[in-house]
Amino acid sequence: MKDGYYLSAYLEINEASNVLSIGIRHDNCVALWEKKNSNVKLIRYWELERLTGYKQNAFACYDKEHCQQILSSLLEKEGLTLDDVIEIWGVPELLADDSYLSKHKYPEYTYHCMSHLSSCIFMDTEIYRKENILGFNLDAGSDCIVNAYNKEGEIGEIEKYPFVAAFSKAGTKDLSLSPVFSPGIFWEHVSTYFNMREGSLMALAAASESKSYLEVDNILVNKALPLDKSNQAENQLLSLVREIESYTQEDAGVRFNYFDKRFSERENKISMVMKIIQNMSYRIMELNIENAIRDFGIVPKETYLAMSGGFALNCPCNTYLMDKYHFKGFLAPPCVSDSGISLGIGLNAFN
């Protein structure tokens, strides 16, 4: 790998998406790196929503030239041009060489999930070199922009594992990987159903005192993870939501405790749903971690827990897991959502 500047970009090029303002990739971001000998430095990181003013910026570039114009405008403020950049990673149309892609070493897993994973496992170089790390990519699913194309630029196979657990043993370079199930799928479904952001749902779950008498074990029928079909989760959730939406005042004390008078009936029902979703999330992550402890021979107190992906923003779950398993420490980049994908793309390529 030559010395010089590199760009890792989480952008999309698609004429139709540009015209219709519906990008597949959201939280667009770009990272500028400089390599000198064996040293790599992150020079600048851009989250495009900070520049455009559009939350979770999800606008595709119209064509290759448009994408290059955007990158050029960012580089200009650093006194650089695209001619100064050796390689651009993450956008297939800008690639001269795809050798950096994780598919060559880990073909069973999506590029999206491996980029998330890299952003948390490789973020602290000293810890990565000297400590054991158990890392998870936990979001609602992968974009298929890189995995949809083979090296000839043709549509290829995209059926890969979207969620992954990885064990990095101190002093070694290879990762031991295993597919997992992400609770982020549940949160994505209910966020869409209730038309509320996940953070608002989490807050409402804790704010209202209303509680359904449904047990998590009665809902999470398949306890052997990973759940292999996304629609399994969706069907289970729809059943749960419809059950709670059928509650009336006459059911108080029988099917649930009571409606908290500080909130509307709808808000109370959403809160009941989200309490169960949060408990389901705890159970799923317990199974993920216990499977990893068994499969990788992990001793939690000698291992850091690392997370990336939107579900890593679930602080109550992170705290619960740290308190239960007593990991040595917790690692997460400041941009755990897709806004950190460019960080992971770069760290993955350099590693």
Secondary structure, 3 states (H helix, E strand, C coil): CCCEEEEEEECCECHHHHHHCCCCCCCCEEEEEEEECCEEEEEEEEEHHHHHCCCCCCCCECCHHHHHHHHHHHHHCCCCCHHHEEEEECCHHHCCCCCCCHHHCCCCECHHHHHHHHHHHCCCHHHHHHCEEEEEECCCCCCCCCCCECCCCCECCCCCECCEEEEECCCCCCEEEEECCCCHHHHHHHHHHHCCCHHHHHHHHHHCCCCECCCHHHHCCCCCCCCCCHHHHHHHHHHHHHHHHCCCHHHECCCECCCCCCCCHHHHHHHHHHHHHHHHHHHHHHHHHHHHHHHHCCCHHHEEEEEECHHHHCHHHHHHHHHHHCCCEEECCCCCCHHHHHHHHHHHHHC
